[in-house]
Amino acid sequence: MDKQNGDHKWAKAIQKEMQGILDHDTFKFLPPCEEPSANYQFAPFWMVFTVKPDLRCKARLVIGGQVLDSSEHSGYSLVAKLMSIRLLNMIAKSQGLECLAGDVGNAYLNASTR
């Protein structure tokens, strides 16, 4: 896509995503093995490309977790829609409440954050 557009926006987006993955110690890199053990589970992963409302290019590495047996792992991840956040902010303001919010730049289950 960068070659077609004559820029490096998508390459930079991929670099930012991959650097975030490394910075948060998201994965434990293991040496390749010829014969996977009985505990081995294969899950495909791929990049998803999005253009944000402010026209920033965003690349996300996603994994097909639906093919895994996650019964022995925590699996809760909350994602809120923008409309839900706006509605909660309106309700809080009408009740005189203060809102505190945060965003994790690279959100991966069990990744280390500050």
MOPAC internal coordinates of N, CA, C and O (Angstrom, degrees):
PM7 1SCF
backbone

  N    0.0000 0     0.00 0     0.00 0    0    0    0
  C    1.4572 1     0.00 0     0.00 0    1    0    0
  C    1.5255 1   110.27 1     0.00 0    2    1    0
  O    1.2310 1   120.76 1   143.07 1    3    2    1
  N    1.3431 1   116.15 1   -36.93 1    3    2    1
  C    1.4641 1   119.37 1   178.88 1    5    3    2
  C    1.5245 1   110.99 1   -63.66 1    6    5    3
  O    1.2310 1   120.52 1   138.68 1    7    6    5
  N    1.3228 1   116.61 1   -41.32 1    7    6    5
  C    1.4655 1   120.22 1  -179.46 1    9    7    6
  C    1.5261 1   109.70 1   -61.62 1   10    9    7
  O    1.2310 1   120.74 1   137.08 1   11   10    9
  N    1.3353 1   116.20 1   -42.92 1   11   10    9
  C    1.4607 1   121.39 1   178.29 1   13   11   10
  C    1.5276 1   111.42 1   -62.82 1   14   13   11
  O    1.2310 1   120.48 1   139.76 1   15   14   13
  N    1.3308 1   116.68 1   -40.24 1   15   14   13
  C    1.4650 1   121.73 1  -176.47 1   17   15   14
  C    1.5247 1   113.22 1   -86.15 1   18   17   15
  O    1.2310 1   120.47 1   167.47 1   19   18   17
  N    1.3319 1   116.71 1   -12.53 1   19   18   17
  C    1.4545 1   120.50 1  -179.48 1   21   19   18
  C    1.5209 1   113.47 1    69.26 1   22   21   19
  O    1.2310 1   120.75 1  -147.62 1   23   22   21
  N    1.3497 1   116.17 1    32.38 1   23   22   21
  C    1.4699 1   120.11 1   177.99 1   25   23   22
  C    1.5264 1   109.72 1  -143.46 1   26   25   23
  O    1.2310 1   120.04 1    11.89 1   27   26   25
  N    1.3353 1   117.52 1  -168.11 1   27   26   25
  C    1.4683 1   121.97 1  -178.79 1   29   27   26
  C    1.5290 1   111.01 1  -129.26 1   30   29   27
  O    1.2310 1   119.73 1  -154.92 1   31   30   29
  N    1.3332 1   118.12 1    25.08 1   31   30   29
  C    1.4714 1   121.80 1  -175.39 1   33   31   30
  C    1.5219 1   112.78 1   -61.83 1   34   33   31
  O    1.2310 1   120.28 1   136.74 1   35   34   33
  N    1.3311 1   117.08 1   -43.26 1   35   34   33
  C    1.4625 1   119.25 1  -177.40 1   37   35   34
  C    1.5205 1   110.97 1   -74.04 1   38   37   35
  O    1.2310 1   120.05 1   143.56 1   39   38   37
  N    1.3216 1   117.51 1   -36.44 1   39   38   37
  C    1.4708 1   120.76 1   176.74 1   41   39   38
  C    1.5226 1   109.73 1   -62.18 1   42   41   39
  O    1.2310 1   120.28 1   139.03 1   43   42   41
  N    1.3335 1   117.08 1   -40.97 1   43   42   41
  C    1.4658 1   120.99 1   178.08 1   45   43   42
  C    1.5272 1   110.66 1   -66.68 1   46   45   43
  O    1.2310 1   120.13 1   141.88 1   47   46   45
  N    1.3401 1   117.35 1   -38.12 1   47   46   45
  C    1.4672 1   120.91 1   178.49 1   49   47   46
  C    1.5271 1   110.86 1   -64.65 1   50   49   47
  O    1.2310 1   120.56 1   138.17 1   51   50   49
  N    1.3291 1   116.53 1   -41.83 1   51   50   49
  C    1.4683 1   120.73 1   177.60 1   53   51   50
  C    1.5219 1   110.09 1   -64.69 1   54   53   51
  O    1.2310 1   120.34 1   135.71 1   55   54   53
  N    1.3250 1   116.96 1   -44.29 1   55   54   53
  C    1.4699 1   121.32 1   178.59 1   57   55   54
  C    1.5269 1   111.12 1   -58.91 1   58   57   55
  O    1.2310 1   120.36 1   137.00 1   59   58   57
  N    1.3306 1   116.92 1   -43.00 1   59   58   57
  C    1.4682 1   121.05 1   179.94 1   61   59   58
  C    1.5316 1   110.77 1   -63.45 1   62   61   59
  O    1.2310 1   120.32 1   136.99 1   63   62   61
  N    1.3236 1   117.00 1   -43.01 1   63   62   61
  C    1.4642 1   121.36 1   179.32 1   65   63   62
  C    1.5207 1   110.77 1   -64.15 1   66   65   63
  O    1.2310 1   120.38 1   133.02 1   67   66   65
  N    1.3171 1   116.87 1   -46.98 1   67   66   65
  C    1.4610 1   120.32 1  -177.96 1   69   67   66
  C    1.5266 1   110.93 1   -66.96 1   70   69   67
  O    1.2310 1   119.78 1   142.89 1   71   70   69
  N    1.3360 1   118.03 1   -37.11 1   71   70   69
  C    1.4602 1   120.75 1   177.73 1   73   71   70
  C    1.5208 1   110.47 1   -65.11 1   74   73   71
  O    1.2310 1   120.22 1   140.80 1   75   74   73
  N    1.3281 1   117.19 1   -39.20 1   75   74   73
  C    1.4649 1   121.13 1   176.41 1   77   75   74
  C    1.5177 1   111.87 1   -61.66 1   78   77   75
  O    1.2310 1   120.81 1   140.03 1   79   78   77
  N    1.3287 1   116.05 1   -39.97 1   79   78   77
  C    1.4679 1   120.77 1   178.12 1   81   79   78
  C    1.5268 1   110.09 1   -62.31 1   82   81   79
  O    1.2310 1   120.68 1   135.69 1   83   82   81
  N    1.3247 1   116.31 1   -44.31 1   83   82   81
  C    1.4732 1   120.43 1   179.56 1   85   83   82
  C    1.5263 1   110.71 1   -68.44 1   86   85   83
  O    1.2310 1   119.71 1   136.34 1   87   86   85
  N    1.3299 1   118.17 1   -43.66 1   87   86   85
  C    1.4652 1   122.16 1  -178.35 1   89   87   86
  C    1.5260 1   112.68 1   -61.56 1   90   89   87
  O    1.2310 1   120.30 1   147.19 1   91   90   89
  N    1.3362 1   117.04 1   -32.81 1   91   90   89
  C    1.4671 1   121.18 1  -177.50 1   93   91   90
  C    1.5271 1   112.73 1   -93.15 1   94   93   91
  O    1.2310 1   119.97 1  -172.44 1   95   94   93
  N    1.3338 1   117.66 1     7.56 1   95   94   93
  C    1.4750 1   121.33 1  -178.74 1   97   95   94
  C    1.5275 1   111.36 1    49.20 1   98   97   95
  O    1.2310 1   121.24 1  -134.32 1   99   98   97
  N    1.3338 1   115.23 1    45.68 1   99   98   97
  C    1.4598 1   120.80 1  -174.91 1  101   99   98
  C    1.5203 1   112.54 1   -67.30 1  102  101   99
  O    1.2310 1   120.38 1   139.12 1  103  102  101
  N    1.3160 1   116.88 1   -40.88 1  103  102  101
  C    1.4585 1   120.94 1  -176.61 1  105  103  102
  C    1.5231 1   111.11 1  -114.54 1  106  105  103
  O    1.2310 1   121.50 1   -27.96 1  107  106  105
  N    1.3094 1   114.74 1   152.04 1  107  106  105
  C    1.4598 1   121.28 1   171.09 1  109  107  106
  C    1.5254 1   104.96 1  -105.46 1  110  109  107
  O    1.2310 1   121.26 1   -67.17 1  111  110  109
  N    1.3321 1   115.20 1   112.83 1  111  110  109
  C    1.4560 1   119.78 1  -177.38 1  113  111  110
  C    1.5204 1   109.95 1   -82.36 1  114  113  111
  O    1.2310 1   120.96 1   -54.81 1  115  114  113
  N    1.3077 1   115.78 1   125.19 1  115  114  113
  C    1.4655 1   122.87 1  -178.67 1  117  115  114
  C    1.5250 1   109.00 1  -114.11 1  118  117  115
  O    1.2310 1   120.72 1   -25.40 1  119  118  117
  N    1.3280 1   116.23 1   154.60 1  119  118  117
  C    1.4660 1   117.51 1   176.22 1  121  119  118
  C    1.5328 1   109.77 1   -66.84 1  122  121  119
  O    1.2310 1   120.22 1   -30.03 1  123  122  121
  N    1.3290 1   117.19 1   149.97 1  123  122  121
  C    1.4693 1   119.32 1   178.68 1  125  123  122
  C    1.5258 1   110.67 1   -64.01 1  126  125  123
  O    1.2310 1   120.93 1   -29.86 1  127  126  125
  N    1.3265 1   115.82 1   150.14 1  127  126  125
  C    1.4628 1   119.60 1   178.16 1  129  127  126
  C    1.5237 1   109.37 1  -127.99 1  130  129  127
  O    1.2310 1   121.34 1   -34.19 1  131  130  129
  N    1.3174 1   115.03 1   145.81 1  131  130  129
  C    1.4783 1   121.04 1  -179.86 1  133  131  130
  C    1.5300 1   110.47 1   -73.13 1  134  133  131
  O    1.2310 1   121.26 1   132.93 1  135  134  133
  N    1.3353 1   115.19 1   -47.07 1  135  134  133
  C    1.4591 1   121.29 1  -177.93 1  137  135  134
  C    1.5264 1   109.17 1  -116.79 1  138  137  135
  O    1.2310 1   119.58 1   -73.94 1  139  138  137
  N    1.3371 1   118.40 1   106.06 1  139  138  137
  C    1.4698 1   119.80 1   179.14 1  141  139  138
  C    1.5257 1   111.36 1   -63.03 1  142  141  139
  O    1.2310 1   120.92 1   -33.12 1  143  142  141
  N    1.3321 1   115.84 1   146.88 1  143  142  141
  C    1.4745 1   120.51 1   178.27 1  145  143  142
  C    1.5265 1   109.45 1   -73.66 1  146  145  143
  O    1.2310 1   121.05 1    -6.15 1  147  146  145
  N    1.3269 1   115.59 1   173.85 1  147  146  145
  C    1.4628 1   120.78 1   179.46 1  149  147  146
  C    1.5330 1   111.11 1   -64.87 1  150  149  147
  O    1.2310 1   120.15 1   156.53 1  151  150  149
  N    1.3431 1   117.32 1   -23.47 1  151  150  149
  C    1.4625 1   121.25 1  -179.87 1  153  151  150
  C    1.5280 1   113.04 1   -82.11 1  154  153  151
  O    1.2310 1   120.01 1   174.39 1  155  154  153
  N    1.3080 1   117.59 1    -5.61 1  155  154  153
  C    1.4543 1   122.96 1  -175.77 1  157  155  154
  C    1.5259 1   110.47 1   -72.65 1  158  157  155
  O    1.2310 1   120.70 1   -44.41 1  159  158  157
  N    1.3272 1   116.27 1   135.59 1  159  158  157
  C    1.4553 1   121.48 1   173.83 1  161  159  158
  C    1.5271 1   108.11 1  -129.13 1  162  161  159
  O    1.2310 1   120.51 1   -47.04 1  163  162  161
  N    1.3014 1   116.62 1   132.96 1  163  162  161
  C    1.4570 1   120.89 1   177.99 1  165  163  162
  C    1.5235 1   109.19 1   -95.86 1  166  165  163
  O    1.2310 1   120.74 1   -46.29 1  167  166  165
  N    1.3249 1   116.18 1   133.71 1  167  166  165
  C    1.4587 1   121.28 1   174.16 1  169  167  166
  C    1.5249 1   107.69 1  -138.91 1  170  169  167
  O    1.2310 1   120.02 1   -52.49 1  171  170  169
  N    1.3047 1   117.57 1   127.51 1  171  170  169
  C    1.4620 1   120.07 1   179.59 1  173  171  170
  C    1.5274 1   110.73 1   -71.92 1  174  173  171
  O    1.2310 1   120.36 1   -28.70 1  175  174  173
  N    1.3153 1   116.93 1   151.30 1  175  174  173
  C    1.4573 1   120.05 1   172.33 1  177  175  174
  C    1.5195 1   109.61 1  -136.89 1  178  177  175
  O    1.2310 1   121.03 1   -23.91 1  179  178  177
  N    1.3259 1   115.63 1   156.09 1  179  178  177
  C    1.4491 1   121.72 1  -176.78 1  181  179  178
  C    1.5255 1   109.91 1  -156.46 1  182  181  179
  O    1.2310 1   120.77 1   -10.35 1  183  182  181
  N    1.3122 1   116.12 1   169.65 1  183  182  181
  C    1.4604 1   122.01 1   177.91 1  185  183  182
  C    1.5222 1   109.39 1   -96.16 1  186  185  183
  O    1.2310 1   120.99 1   -41.80 1  187  186  185
  N    1.3218 1   115.71 1   138.20 1  187  186  185
  C    1.4613 1   122.67 1   172.83 1  189  187  186
  C    1.5183 1   106.59 1  -112.78 1  190  189  187
  O    1.2310 1   120.53 1   -50.88 1  191  190  189
  N    1.3157 1   116.60 1   129.12 1  191  190  189
  C    1.4580 1   122.06 1  -177.63 1  193  191  190
  C    1.5221 1   110.03 1  -109.44 1  194  193  191
  O    1.2310 1   120.75 1   -46.86 1  195  194  193
  N    1.3395 1   116.17 1   133.14 1  195  194  193
  C    1.4564 1   122.59 1  -178.15 1  197  195  194
  C    1.5156 1   109.70 1  -137.55 1  198  197  195
  O    1.2310 1   120.73 1   -34.92 1  199  198  197
  N    1.3193 1   116.21 1   145.08 1  199  198  197
  C    1.4587 1   120.78 1   170.20 1  201  199  198
  C    1.5216 1   106.05 1  -103.74 1  202  201  199
  O    1.2310 1   120.76 1   -60.34 1  203  202  201
  N    1.3406 1   116.16 1   119.66 1  203  202  201
  C    1.4627 1   122.67 1  -177.14 1  205  203  202
  C    1.5341 1   109.49 1   -72.85 1  206  205  203
  O    1.2310 1   120.10 1   -17.36 1  207  206  205
  N    1.3572 1   117.42 1   162.64 1  207  206  205
  C    1.4706 1   120.07 1   179.75 1  209  207  206
  C    1.5367 1   113.83 1   -56.44 1  210  209  207
  O    1.2310 1   120.34 1   152.31 1  211  210  209
  N    1.3374 1   116.96 1   -27.69 1  211  210  209
  C    1.4736 1   119.58 1   178.11 1  213  211  210
  C    1.5327 1   111.52 1   -90.08 1  214  213  211
  O    1.2310 1   120.43 1  -165.73 1  215  214  213
  N    1.3411 1   116.79 1    14.27 1  215  214  213
  C    1.4692 1   125.92 1   176.73 1  217  215  214
  C    1.5312 1   114.78 1    72.77 1  218  217  215
  O    1.2310 1   119.88 1  -167.63 1  219  218  217
  N    1.3562 1   117.83 1    12.37 1  219  218  217
  C    1.4684 1   120.00 1   172.42 1  221  219  218
  C    1.5189 1   108.78 1   -73.03 1  222  221  219
  O    1.2310 1   121.05 1   -34.63 1  223  222  221
  N    1.3233 1   115.60 1   145.37 1  223  222  221
  C    1.4659 1   121.31 1   175.74 1  225  223  222
  C    1.5252 1   108.28 1   -89.74 1  226  225  223
  O    1.2310 1   120.41 1   -50.60 1  227  226  225
  N    1.3234 1   116.83 1   129.40 1  227  226  225
  C    1.4610 1   122.08 1  -177.91 1  229  227  226
  C    1.5166 1   108.87 1  -124.14 1  230  229  227
  O    1.2310 1   120.52 1   -51.91 1  231  230  229
  N    1.3242 1   116.62 1   128.09 1  231  230  229
  C    1.4627 1   122.13 1   174.33 1  233  231  230
  C    1.5205 1   107.83 1  -114.56 1  234  233  231
  O    1.2310 1   120.42 1   -44.42 1  235  234  233
  N    1.3378 1   116.80 1   135.58 1  235  234  233
  C    1.4572 1   121.25 1   178.86 1  237  235  234
  C    1.5237 1   108.90 1  -128.63 1  238  237  235
  O    1.2310 1   121.34 1   -46.92 1  239  238  237
  N    1.3220 1   115.05 1   133.08 1  239  238  237
  C    1.4595 1   120.01 1   173.88 1  241  239  238
  C    1.5216 1   107.04 1   -87.73 1  242  241  239
  O    1.2310 1   120.30 1   -59.27 1  243  242  241
  N    1.3158 1   117.04 1   120.73 1  243  242  241
  C    1.4655 1   121.39 1  -178.89 1  245  243  242
  C    1.5239 1   109.02 1  -121.82 1  246  245  243
  O    1.2310 1   121.38 1   -26.13 1  247  246  245
  N    1.3229 1   114.97 1   153.87 1  247  246  245
  C    1.4656 1   120.72 1  -179.50 1  249  247  246
  C    1.5235 1   108.66 1  -121.89 1  250  249  247
  O    1.2310 1   121.14 1   -34.31 1  251  250  249
  N    1.3104 1   115.42 1   145.69 1  251  250  249
  C    1.4624 1   120.69 1   178.55 1  253  251  250
  C    1.5154 1   110.43 1   -79.46 1  254  253  251
  O    1.2310 1   120.69 1  -109.98 1  255  254  253
  N    1.3223 1   116.28 1    70.02 1  255  254  253
  C    1.4579 1   121.64 1  -176.91 1  257  255  254
  C    1.5116 1   114.78 1   -64.64 1  258  257  255
  O    1.2310 1   120.60 1   163.86 1  259  258  257
  N    1.3381 1   116.46 1   -16.14 1  259  258  257
  C    1.4676 1   119.77 1  -179.57 1  261  259  258
  C    1.5264 1   112.06 1   -66.53 1  262  261  259
  O    1.2310 1   120.03 1   165.09 1  263  262  261
  N    1.3332 1   117.55 1   -14.91 1  263  262  261
  C    1.4641 1   120.24 1  -179.75 1  265  263  262
  C    1.5222 1   112.36 1   -94.06 1  266  265  263
  O    1.2310 1   119.85 1   179.30 1  267  266  265
  N    1.3280 1   117.89 1    -0.70 1  267  266  265
  C    1.4616 1   122.05 1  -177.10 1  269  267  266
  C    1.5169 1   112.04 1   -96.90 1  270  269  267
  O    1.2310 1   121.00 1   -27.43 1  271  270  269
  N    1.3252 1   115.70 1   152.57 1  271  270  269
  C    1.4626 1   121.16 1   169.10 1  273  271  270
  C    1.5237 1   105.98 1   -90.54 1  274  273  271
  O    1.2310 1   120.52 1   -76.53 1  275  274  273
  N    1.3205 1   116.61 1   103.47 1  275  274  273
  C    1.4592 1   120.69 1  -176.76 1  277  275  274
  C    1.5248 1   112.43 1  -102.67 1  278  277  275
  O    1.2310 1   120.29 1  -160.01 1  279  278  277
  N    1.3247 1   117.04 1    19.99 1  279  278  277
  C    1.4604 1   120.48 1  -175.94 1  281  279  278
  C    1.5322 1   113.01 1   -61.01 1  282  281  279
  O    1.2310 1   119.67 1   155.72 1  283  282  281
  N    1.3335 1   118.23 1   -24.28 1  283  282  281
  C    1.4618 1   120.48 1  -179.40 1  285  283  282
  C    1.5272 1   112.29 1  -102.05 1  286  285  283
  O    1.2310 1   120.14 1  -168.46 1  287  286  285
  N    1.3307 1   117.33 1    11.54 1  287  286  285
  C    1.4606 1   121.58 1  -178.51 1  289  287  286
  C    1.5199 1   109.75 1  -126.99 1  290  289  287
  O    1.2310 1   121.15 1   -26.31 1  291  290  289
  N    1.3454 1   115.40 1   153.69 1  291  290  289
  C    1.4552 1   118.01 1   173.57 1  293  291  290
  C    1.5184 1   107.22 1   -71.00 1  294  293  291
  O    1.2310 1   120.25 1   -34.34 1  295  294  293
  N    1.3099 1   117.14 1   145.66 1  295  294  293
  C    1.4569 1   119.16 1  -176.06 1  297  295  294
  C    1.5040 1   114.45 1  -141.53 1  298  297  295
  O    1.2310 1   119.58 1  -156.20 1  299  298  297
  N    1.3254 1   118.42 1    23.80 1  299  298  297
  C    1.4595 1   120.16 1  -178.30 1  301  299  298
  C    1.5151 1   110.05 1   -94.21 1  302  301  299
  O    1.2310 1   120.78 1   -52.44 1  303  302  301
  N    1.2978 1   116.11 1   127.56 1  303  302  301
  C    1.4598 1   121.36 1   177.22 1  305  303  302
  C    1.5181 1   107.67 1  -142.92 1  306  305  303
  O    1.2310 1   120.45 1   -59.06 1  307  306  305
  N    1.3077 1   116.74 1   120.94 1  307  306  305
  C    1.4585 1   121.47 1  -177.28 1  309  307  306
  C    1.5210 1   110.02 1   -94.03 1  310  309  307
  O    1.2310 1   121.07 1   -49.42 1  311  310  309
  N    1.3112 1   115.56 1   130.58 1  311  310  309
  C    1.4597 1   122.00 1   172.36 1  313  311  310
  C    1.5200 1   106.02 1  -128.40 1  314  313  311
  O    1.2310 1   120.69 1   -53.42 1  315  314  313
  N    1.3244 1   116.29 1   126.58 1  315  314  313
  C    1.4635 1   120.59 1  -178.55 1  317  315  314
  C    1.5183 1   109.89 1  -109.17 1  318  317  315
  O    1.2310 1   120.79 1   -40.17 1  319  318  317
  N    1.3153 1   116.10 1   139.83 1  319  318  317
  C    1.4639 1   120.24 1   176.24 1  321  319  318
  C    1.5244 1   108.88 1   -77.24 1  322  321  319
  O    1.2310 1   121.01 1   -30.77 1  323  322  321
  N    1.3267 1   115.68 1   149.23 1  323  322  321
  C    1.4550 1   121.43 1  -178.93 1  325  323  322
  C    1.5317 1   111.35 1   -56.88 1  326  325  323
  O    1.2310 1   120.14 1   140.77 1  327  326  325
  N    1.3234 1   117.33 1   -39.23 1  327  326  325
  C    1.4716 1   120.72 1  -179.89 1  329  327  326
  C    1.5314 1   110.52 1   -62.53 1  330  329  327
  O    1.2310 1   119.81 1   142.14 1  331  330  329
  N    1.3267 1   117.97 1   -37.86 1  331  330  329
  C    1.4665 1   121.27 1   178.27 1  333  331  330
  C    1.5252 1   110.79 1   -64.88 1  334  333  331
  O    1.2310 1   120.42 1   138.36 1  335  334  333
  N    1.3363 1   116.80 1   -41.64 1  335  334  333
  C    1.4681 1   120.94 1   178.80 1  337  335  334
  C    1.5222 1   110.16 1   -63.29 1  338  337  335
  O    1.2310 1   120.48 1   135.90 1  339  338  337
  N    1.3236 1   116.70 1   -44.10 1  339  338  337
  C    1.4688 1   120.70 1   179.58 1  341  339  338
  C    1.5197 1   111.13 1   -62.24 1  342  341  339
  O    1.2310 1   120.47 1   137.67 1  343  342  341
  N    1.3220 1   116.71 1   -42.33 1  343  342  341
  C    1.4580 1   120.84 1   179.26 1  345  343  342
  C    1.5266 1   110.90 1   -63.54 1  346  345  343
  O    1.2310 1   120.02 1   135.55 1  347  346  345
  N    1.3338 1   117.56 1   -44.45 1  347  346  345
  C    1.4634 1   120.97 1   178.41 1  349  347  346
  C    1.5290 1   111.42 1   -63.46 1  350  349  347
  O    1.2310 1   120.17 1   141.36 1  351  350  349
  N    1.3319 1   117.28 1   -38.64 1  351  350  349
  C    1.4663 1   120.65 1   177.36 1  353  351  350
  C    1.5190 1   111.01 1   -63.94 1  354  353  351
  O    1.2310 1   120.17 1   139.84 1  355  354  353
  N    1.3366 1   117.29 1   -40.16 1  355  354  353
  C    1.4753 1   121.09 1   177.73 1  357  355  354
  C    1.5305 1   110.95 1   -63.07 1  358  357  355
  O    1.2310 1   120.69 1   135.36 1  359  358  357
  N    1.3156 1   116.29 1   -44.64 1  359  358  357
  C    1.4722 1   120.85 1   179.89 1  361  359  358
  C    1.5237 1   109.64 1   -63.95 1  362  361  359
  O    1.2310 1   120.25 1   135.15 1  363  362  361
  N    1.3259 1   117.12 1   -44.85 1  363  362  361
  C    1.4671 1   120.87 1   179.70 1  365  363  362
  C    1.5235 1   110.86 1   -60.50 1  366  365  363
  O    1.2310 1   120.03 1   134.58 1  367  366  365
  N    1.3282 1   117.56 1   -45.42 1  367  366  365
  C    1.4643 1   121.16 1  -179.92 1  369  367  366
  C    1.5231 1   110.81 1   -62.14 1  370  369  367
  O    1.2310 1   120.25 1   138.32 1  371  370  369
  N    1.3307 1   117.13 1   -41.68 1  371  370  369
  C    1.4690 1   120.40 1  -179.28 1  373  371  370
  C    1.5291 1   111.74 1   -65.36 1  374  373  371
  O    1.2310 1   120.41 1   156.08 1  375  374  373
  N    1.3402 1   116.82 1   -23.92 1  375  374  373
  C    1.4607 1   121.94 1   179.94 1  377  375  374
  C    1.5262 1   112.60 1   -98.98 1  378  377  375
  O    1.2310 1   120.49 1  -174.76 1  379  378  377
  N    1.3375 1   116.67 1     5.24 1  379  378  377
  C    1.4593 1   121.22 1   179.40 1  381  379  378
  C    1.5219 1   113.30 1    70.35 1  382  381  379
  O    1.2310 1   120.33 1  -154.17 1  383  382  381
  N    1.3318 1   116.97 1    25.83 1  383  382  381
  C    1.4643 1   121.36 1  -179.08 1  385  383  382
  C    1.5265 1   110.69 1   -94.17 1  386  385  383
  O    1.2310 1   121.13 1   -28.51 1  387  386  385
  N    1.3287 1   115.44 1   151.49 1  387  386  385
  C    1.4594 1   121.29 1   176.31 1  389  387  386
  C    1.5204 1   108.73 1   -95.14 1  390  389  387
  O    1.2310 1   120.20 1   -40.77 1  391  390  389
  N    1.3312 1   117.23 1   139.23 1  391  390  389
  C    1.4602 1   121.67 1  -179.88 1  393  391  390
  C    1.5210 1   110.47 1  -104.81 1  394  393  391
  O    1.2310 1   121.10 1   -39.89 1  395  394  393
  N    1.2934 1   115.51 1   140.11 1  395  394  393
  C    1.4566 1   122.13 1   174.51 1  397  395  394
  C    1.5258 1   106.27 1  -127.39 1  398  397  395
  O    1.2310 1   120.26 1   -55.04 1  399  398  397
  N    1.3238 1   117.10 1   124.96 1  399  398  397
  C    1.4609 1   120.79 1  -176.60 1  401  399  398
  C    1.5162 1   109.85 1  -132.80 1  402  401  399
  O    1.2310 1   120.92 1   -19.20 1  403  402  401
  N    1.2989 1   115.85 1   160.80 1  403  402  401
  C    1.4526 1   121.45 1   177.46 1  405  403  402
  C    1.5088 1   110.41 1  -147.58 1  406  405  403
  O    1.2310 1   121.14 1   -16.95 1  407  406  405
  N    1.3000 1   115.43 1   163.05 1  407  406  405
  C    1.4596 1   121.12 1   177.91 1  409  407  406
  C    1.5130 1   107.75 1  -139.68 1  410  409  407
  O    1.2310 1   120.65 1   -45.43 1  411  410  409
  N    1.3145 1   116.37 1   134.57 1  411  410  409
  C    1.4505 1   121.23 1   175.78 1  413  411  410
  C    1.5198 1   106.38 1   -97.77 1  414  413  411
  O    1.2310 1   120.81 1   -62.14 1  415  414  413
  N    1.3287 1   116.06 1   117.86 1  415  414  413
  C    1.4603 1   121.27 1  -175.34 1  417  415  414
  C    1.5153 1   113.47 1   -57.82 1  418  417  415
  O    1.2310 1   119.63 1   136.46 1  419  418  417
  N    1.2900 1   118.31 1   -43.54 1  419  418  417
  C    1.4563 1   123.92 1   175.01 1  421  419  418
  C    1.5174 1   106.48 1  -122.32 1  422  421  419
  O    1.2310 1   120.61 1   -78.63 1  423  422  421
  N    1.3004 1   116.43 1   101.37 1  423  422  421
  C    1.4587 1   120.57 1  -174.77 1  425  423  422
  C    1.5311 1   110.84 1   -95.36 1  426  425  423
  O    1.2310 1   120.67 1   -73.06 1  427  426  425
  N    1.3132 1   116.33 1   106.94 1  427  426  425
  C    1.4605 1   122.82 1   176.10 1  429  427  426
  C    1.5107 1   108.07 1  -128.39 1  430  429  427
  O    1.2310 1   121.11 1   -43.72 1  431  430  429
  N    1.3174 1   115.47 1   136.28 1  431  430  429
  C    1.4553 1   119.16 1   175.93 1  433  431  430
  C    1.5135 1   110.01 1   -55.09 1  434  433  431
  O    1.2310 1   120.86 1   -46.77 1  435  434  433
  N    1.3046 1   115.96 1   133.23 1  435  434  433
  C    1.4639 1   124.08 1   175.93 1  437  435  434
  C    1.5235 1   114.71 1    67.30 1  438  437  435
  O    1.2310 1   119.45 1  -169.33 1  439  438  437
  N    1.3151 1   118.65 1    10.67 1  439  438  437
  C    1.4701 1   120.23 1   175.36 1  441  439  438
  C    1.5295 1   107.88 1   -76.90 1  442  441  439
  O    1.2310 1   120.42 1   -32.89 1  443  442  441
  N    1.2996 1   116.80 1   147.11 1  443  442  441
  C    1.4656 1   120.81 1   178.49 1  445  443  442
  C    1.5219 1   109.02 1   -73.64 1  446  445  443
  O    1.2310 1   120.06 1   -44.30 1  447  446  445
  N    1.3272 1   117.49 1   135.70 1  447  446  445
  C    1.4582 1   122.99 1   176.01 1  449  447  446
  C    1.5026 1   108.71 1  -133.16 1  450  449  447
  O    1.2310 1   120.59 1   -13.77 1  451  450  449
  N    1.3391 1   116.47 1   166.23 1  451  450  449
  C    1.4553 1   120.77 1   177.86 1  453  451  450
  C    1.5187 1   108.45 1  -101.90 1  454  453  451
  O    1.2310 1   120.10 1   180.00 1  455  454  453

